[in-house]
Amino acid sequence: MTTLTETQLQAPAASAGLMKRLLPKRLGVHIFLIISCIVIGFPLFYAMIVSTQENADVYRYQFTPGNKFEANWDIVVNKRNIPGYMLNTVIVAVAVTVGKTVLSLLAGLAFVYFRFPGKWLVFGFVLITLMMPTEILIIALFRFVNALGWGSTYLALIVPFLASATGTFLFRQHFSNIPVELCEAAQLDGATPLQFLIKVLVPISWNTIGALAVIQFIYVWNMYLWPVIIIQDQVHQVVQVGLQQLQGNDQASSFGPMMLGAVLASIPPILVFVLLQKQFMSGFQLSTDK
Amino acid sequence: MSLSTPILIMLAGALAGAGLFYGLNRRSRTALVMGALGGIAGSLLFMVPLNFCMFETERTTLDIILGLILIVVGVLLVVIPLQWLFGRFVERRIAFTGSQAGTFKGTFTPFLLLAPTIVILALFLYYPSLDTFRLSTLLYRLGAKRSAFVCLDNFTALVDPDYLRSVFITLGLSLAIVVLGLSLGLLIATAAYQPVKGARIYRTLLIWPYAVSPVVAGVVFALLFNPAGGIINYVLKNLFGITIPWLNDPTYAPWAVIIASVWKSLGFNILFYIAGLQNIPKDLTEAAAIDGANAIQRFIRVTFPLLSPITFFLIITNMTYAFFDTVGTVVYMTGGAGPLGSTNTLIFRIYQLGVQNNDLGKAAAQSIVLFLMVIGLTVIQFRTTGERVNYGGA
């Protein structure tokens, strides 16, 4: 107690000297962070510059924007139809994100607010799938999805990803931290389980929903190996694979269109991540303001 | 094959299962019987579908060793879940006497709610998993009319220098990505979590590459590392007078991939380390400061040990990332296998073998090897995430 008052008393007198000592330290942190931001941001920033250039500019190490943006845009947008691939990716990513959120909410509701025989068995059944990444199953999954007649369709990219252990556990954990009184009150009001979910649980779960939506949207948007294998036609192909169209037109790779394509393909997931950053942080209990 | 082999195997399985169960369950007689039955079932788990093929007379020692491993794994696969269920059964009898507060009535409704999840997991994860095991024992080409049972030949074929090199490359890439990614992530997070002005803006500018795809990372770094016009060599040449054949040389190509992958995963590492640092109680570091520890000592002795749950979680997620997601980066940077096969990872091999060469049997066998590696990782992750969540909530 005494030490506290002493420092408080000394504080105004010492502040001038203290500021001098503190300022460079904080300044160092600022400089370090600014350099980090620049180094991390540089690759995509440089890609943006090159997206306005032709190959000759790149070989000349010209670090200012060139005058080929419109020509590159024409190749990327009109000739190679990258927006078409992006639209396919949007359809798939939104469908999986929405579907997986709904299915995970329902499963979370069942696990937390019901007692039923074999609960632990079902729980184990979901839990074990954490050990089965799709990447390992691609060979057998390829055979199965083709046997269903889903090859080269959106269904092949959407349906296998609609259920997830991660989503189920996220909601299960979130729901079990909610006071039971809420459920009891809802039952007294005569609410059905679905009404309880929609009217009570969902409104207080937006952070968790947002967090799951962010990781799912980014996961699906960035998926590469599975679409390469299962989608054989260009009409349904996703953008991560479609970028290959920009690489393989001539023997010499032309950097401008390639970089423009890469930048365009990165805008939606970065936007979703930055806009939902707050939900992401609190949904995963990553921020201090809980 | 004589009848004695299956009988011997079942006997050994019964003994092992009974012994395990008897020891684990307060030496009750029910446990003894259950363990023995579980052991028999476990020893037959792989042997019946495989028809004891690895113990036929014309098989090699390698086949017999693999067969014995499969028996042990089979017994464990049956006995461990059985033990888990046995424990749950005892617990549940206690749980049922507890209150029914906060739950809805109805035994049919929860299954209805869970049905979509269960059906999709069964069809698109469980069935392909089992099918992978079946395929791995076949000589099977996509489009071919017939397939042939080849016992474990697809697995024994993996004991070969080329495949082992891919294992080595995959593990090497993962190790480098983990070590570099985590140390850089922690370094930047240590600066970014301090209460400086504009901390929020810094944070956003530091973590956004999490949203960038492995493919885009590959595309952009293929430009940066390009032998002609690549900016990294331009800088190296002007500063140190050296040029490195990043993408065409088997020594450097893996490093180019590592650098691109570290850049892509850095945002994620920074994000979790900032969160971890914020959750460390201030009084602990202050107490260390009062005891006379300087900043570096405080970091090594107090901060870093307290971050270990996050570090562990990040090691696992970065390993999984390095195992699977780098394939998109690699394809765009080195074309997949890379110069002299120097970036030929396990997952790319499976893709090449199964999809480009249509050799589904061999690809399935390689998938199972990768499967086992992932199971190891997941078990570790599962045992540590609980700790992480508790810690985060504290």
Interface residues (C-beta under 8 A of the other chain):
Chain A: R26 V29 H30 F32 L33 S36 C37 I40 G41 P43 L44 Y46 A47 V50 N55 V58 Y59 Y61 L103 S104 L106 A107 L109 A110 F111 Y113 F114 R115 F116 P117 K119 W120 L121 V122 G124 F125 V126 T129 L130 M131 M132 P133 T134 E135 I136 L137 I138 I139 A140 L141 F142 R143 F144 V159 P160 L162 A163 A165 T168 Q173 V180 E181 C183 E184 Q187 P193 F196 I218 W221 N222 Y224 L225 V228 I229 Q240 L243 Q247 F255 M258 M259 G261 A262 A265 S266 P269 I270 V272 F273 V274 Q277 M281 Q285 L286 S287 T288 K290
Chain B: P81 W84 L85 R88 R92 Q100 A101 G102 T103 F104 G106 T107 T109 P110 F111 L113 L114 P116 T117 I118 I120 L121 L123 F124 L125 Y126 Y127 P128 S129 D131 T132 L135 L142 I188 A191 A192 Q194 V196 K197 Y202 T204 L205 L206 W208 P209 Y210 A211 V212 S213 P214 V215 V216 A217 V219 V220 F221 L223 L224 N226 A228 G229 I231 Y234 W263 L266 G267 L271 F272 I274 A275 Q278 N279 T320 F324 D325 V327 G328 V331 Y332 I347 I350 Y351 G354 V355 L360 A363 A364 S367 L370 F371 V374 I375 T378 V379 F382 V389 G392 G393
